[in-house]
Amino acid sequence: MSHQFHPTALREYDIRGIIGSTLGPDDARAIGRGFGTLIARSGGSRVAVGRDGRTTSPMLEAALVEGLNAAGIEAIRVGMGPTPMLYFSVYDLNCDGGIMVTGSHNPPDWNGFKMMLSSRPFFGADIRELGTMAAAGDWVDGDGSARDEPMMDRYVDRLLEEFEAPNAPLPPFTIAWDCGNGVAGPVVEALVKRLPGTHHVLFADVDGSFPNHHPDPTEEKNLADLKRVVAEKGCDFGLAFDGDADRLGAIDSAGRVVWGDQLLAILAEPVLAALPGSTIIADVKASQALFDRIAELGGEPLMWKTGHSLIKAKMKEVGSPLAGEMSGHIFFGHKWYGFDDGIYAALRLIGAVAELGGSLTNLKSAMPVMVNTPELRFQASEERKFAVVEEVLERLRAEGATVVETDGARVIRADGWWLLRASNTQDALVARVEARDQPSLDRLRGELESALTESGIATVVTGH
């Protein structure tokens, strides 16, 4: 027996699709069988399984466990919770791997799977191998078992144990937390009971239809409710999470968004005070102001490829204690297993703000004023998007432009930069532009759009 995945379902960092169209229980069963086979062939026997709050997640989890069992693997169901809870469970339960059923920040009719091995991320060629194995029916046979091991309480306890409060007691901050009806809700409700200060928790009930707003804190429109509560309640700041709580968003008391690279700049200061000279990693979409700030603090800034699995692998390679992406994925290598956890990052942000004067608003105001675009997306097919980037790079090389080719093309000009890269998760090209003033930004954005037009790409910006 073999299985063929829909061609758009197998992505670089996870498996994701629309339920009933590109993803279903047969796919889940094949993923479990293939992943279980890889675990068994490497001498392993136990896999932790978690799920988010989407209505289709229990169905996919059941089929996934069937597949793992058919490969002779013991499946340990850790319950509904954040993706980082699943990552934590793999370590805490001494499992050989883990699979999370989650659609992350995608619309409600989507779902998918994120996977990890106990020793390293699972992505790229690993995921493609699952597809090859499924098509050939290259699976081992076995008779595995399944059991429940709820991990929510242990995860919350460990979050608080690993959280380092500043030298002085935490100020009694007033904080708004927007859980977006994702799986952050139950964790945040448990945490705030044990934190000092006053806390206003929004949309903590888990609802896979996301009735209040889409759970993606990188889209400013999704922070409208958080901004309202921060203003109404006089909060010091607000925190927000995506659907599976592996990403963090934040606003200050004035309602200004503190973007992913700005969060990393704040979090880097206490880390570099404790570990001077460390390498801090950020993705190619981050502001030049971040890399300059890391250097100013005595750290070694490293620009790397976008993608949580790539960042994790690079952290391990260079021994980095801290990394982050514009998308709000924050990784603490020296204290929190090196995986991305939006809730743990929120706790670390609270501690950093306390250490650095007690005002996120002041920290935001002190940052260099840069003019930049949000993340821009331009429609391009899976086959065409990589070719377009290479075409643009060829023309830039011929021109003699200064280009960082770490991940796509980051073009450095005297008055700013623009970035063009192929999306890891969508049929799209991703771009960003930053400059020292608005006229420079307009000129650089025109340069980007001309490069796209020359390669036949319409310069109409699409959503996430």
Number of C-alpha atoms within 10 A of each C-alpha: 8 12 18 15 20 13 9 16 18 20 17 19 22 23 26 23 21 18 16 10 10 16 21 19 18 16 23 25 23 28 27 27 32 27 30 34 27 20 21 21 13 10 9 16 20 24 30 31 29 30 28 29 26 28 14 22 23 17 14 25 25 15 21 29 29 23 26 34 22 24 26 22 28 22 29 23 24 22 19 25 27 32 30 22 26 30 27 23 27 25 17 13 15 13 19 21 29 26 28 30 30 29 28 27 22 19 17 22 16 21 26 26 25 23 23 22 19 15 10 12 20 22 22 15 11 16 21 15 15 22 22 16 21 21 15 12 16 16 22 15 16 16 12 19 16 18 11 12 15 16 20 20 11 13 20 18 13 15 21 15 10 13 18 14 17 17 9 9 11 17 15 14 18 18 24 28 27 30 29 34 28 30 27 30 26 19 21 19 18 14 16 16 11 9 14 13 13 16 20 17 21 20 19 19 17 21 20 21 16 19 12 13 15 21 27 27 26 25 17 15 11 18 25 13 17 25 25 13 21 25 18 9 14 14 21 22 28 30 26 29 30 27 33 32 31 26 31 27 29 29 24 24 20 15 21 16 22 21 24 24 25 22 27 29 23 23 24 24 21 19 19 20 13 10 15 14 16 21 22 26 27 27 23 25 28 24 24 16 16 21 20 14 20 24 16 12 16 16 22 19 20 18 20 21 20 23 19 23 21 18 28 23 15 17 22 13 9 13 14 22 23 25 31 29 27 24 23 28 23 31 30 23 18 13 13 19 14 21 24 29 28 27 25 25 26 23 18 21 20 25 23 24 21 21 19 16 10 18 19 26 18 14 18 19 12 9 14 11 12 16 17 21 15 15 19 19 23 22 19 21 12 17 9 16 21 17 14 23 20 14 14 18 22 12 12 16 11 8 9 9 13 15 18 15 16 14 18 25 22 22 20 15 14 9 14 21 24 23 25 27 26 24 21 16 17 17 18 22 27 24 25 22 26 26 25 16 14 13 12 20 22 17 15 21 22 12 13 21 18 14 21 20 12 12 15 11 18 13 16 10 14 13 9 14
